[in-house]
Amino acid sequence: MKFLSCNIEGNKHFVRILPLLQQEAADVVALQEVFECDLEELRQASGLAHVVFYPQATITQPNDHLPLRGPWGVAIFANELDAVQHYYYVGHESGETAVFDNDHPERIDRVVVAAKARVGGQDFQICTAHFTWSGEGAVSDEQRRDYATLTPFLESFTEMILCGDLNTPRGYEIWDDLAQKYTDNIPPTVETTIDKNLHKSGIDIRLVVDALFTSQHYQASEVRVLANTSDHMAVVARIEKA
């Protein structure tokens, strides 16, 4: 199975993201920071038949970060998807999606989306998240709290391909705890997954925050981290059943 994951920052980088999806022709694509209104265009670019999406915020109020394009969240694309699950480990208690607040961009709902993608007659258990933001390049108390809430959901799966923008760096406690449970497939030579040329800060942020973890049931190879795609670099790999 060819796999691709990327935080695409809404529709800001479609001039690069859409050709990337076409060129890579992955069997399964997991995207974070996706607008619901863009799902069909992204699906067509990927060449895949189906998509599941769950929102983390509704972008309807003026802000410095994102255009006013409505529901915005996490998606998985594949030709065959089954056993779709999701879990809001932050917010969404009322069932209504949080409205994005310019002064408090961290105050959004947080969801993890899981699905079985069937490729070549085999099922691959995919799980993707856009984890809690700390803004400090380290682990915050909010991240510790939310990780404790998220962990039981992750541990309910006997096998797992876990990907996404974790917003918590490699070398710190949350990433390292995941690396004790799963294989960290981001090559050790990779020093950052933030693209300084496309990130709004313009700063050379040297942090690996975009993940590709696999349980012992999977073997990842040909793992690539691709710059010039979004403010976060895309992660591409071949994944086989172990």
TATATA-V676104 format. One record per run of one state. SS is the DSSP state (~ for helix, > for strand, _ for the rest). FROM is the first residue (numbers start at 1). LEN is the number of residues. If there is no record, write none. Layout:
((SS	FROM	LEN) (SS	FROM	LEN))
This chain:
((_	1	1) (>	2	6) (_	8	6) (~	14	11) (_	25	3) (>	28	8) (~	36	11) (_	47	3) (>	50	10) (_	60	10) (>	70	9) (_	79	2) (>	81	10) (_	91	8) (>	99	1) (_	100	10) (>	110	10) (_	120	2) (>	122	9) (_	131	10) (~	141	15) (_	156	5) (>	161	5) (_	166	7) (~	173	9) (_	182	1) (>	183	2) (_	185	9) (>	194	1) (_	195	15) (>	210	5) (_	215	3) (>	218	9) (_	227	5) (>	232	1) (_	233	1) (>	234	8) (_	242	1))
